[in-house]
Amino acid sequence: MKKVNILDTGKRTLFALAIIGLSAYFGFTPLFELIDGGIAAAVIGASFSVTFVIILTMYLLNKQTEIQQESKKSEKVFEEKVSIYKSILSHTREMLKDGKLSREEIIALSFSAIELQMVGADQTISAFNSVFDKANTIYHSDDNEEVVINEQQKMEIYKALSLFSQKCRMDLGINVTVLNQEIFNDTIAELNSAVRGKNDLSKYKFKNKEYGKGQLVLAVIKDYAKENKPTYDELVQKFSKIRSGPSNIILPVSEVKDKFENSKSSKKRYFMEQKDIITLSDQEIMVSNQWGVENIGNFIEHCKKYEIKIEKS
């Protein structure tokens, strides 16, 4: 959008008035010479002065009205931009908070991209498209309705968001240049530290053996399957409603292998070695290995419902 520059407008106004004055001078000079003074000359001079003042006043009033209208429009657009930019950052924050990407969140990002095109500058739109593209690529890397975002992917999105916020700053006129590279690098380093957090090497004890987070889940489900001989549907019913857990905690071997053939990232999401495959009464299954600090506690709480005793070492 074209922004109002008061200084440039003032210069144009003065230039226009100078043109009017010169035109009047050269136009009225022959008339004054013809009259050669007297009352007639005084009347013409007064008439000219009044006419010039009227023209000048009308011109200045029109320009003032134009500047005020443009200023109000710019102020409204500025407020709208701030609102949209804050909304986008708030939405992506919530998206990253639970460590997952859902179809609804991708659709919401799509509408943010469309809304941004209404008031955003080209560079700002381009910067957000980079964020959207990364999120969309992550979501379509897996066939699940909800896709877990790993730490590296989070950092890629955070970095793209940081670049987007810089373009927002420039678009809003807060600063005309991008953030100093040293400051930007320091910010990314701090973000990286915050995202990764402390290395959690906690161990958990189940039936007198110690396990890490993913291996604990595998051991519990193996033991439950051995003791209770459930069908696939029964096992899914027992372990499918865990808050913040993977979308599919267990899946048939054939389905996981099919995912692996179509998406190389799927191999990392399940325990796929032969020794980790669990044989049920109706089929073989694999267990998700997508467990961390944010969801292992929920799994342990869920196990308490079935009196499965797990202790932290």
Secondary structure, DSSP 8 states (H G I E B T S, - for coil): -----HHHHHHHHHHHHHHHHHHHHHHHHHHHHHHTSHHHHHHHHHHHHHHHHHHHHHHHHHHHHHHHHHHHHHHHHHHHHHHHHHHHHHHHHHHHHTTEEEHHHHHHHHHHHHHHHHH--HHHHHHHHHHHHHHHHHHTTSSSSEEE--HHHHHHHHHHHHHHHHHHHHHTTS-SS---HHHHHHHHHHHHHHHH-S-----EEETTEEE-HHHHHHHHHHHHHHHH---HHHHHHHHS--TT--S-SEEEHHHHHHHHHH-GGGGGGB--SGGG-EE-SS-EEEEB----HHHHHHHHHHHHTTT---EE-
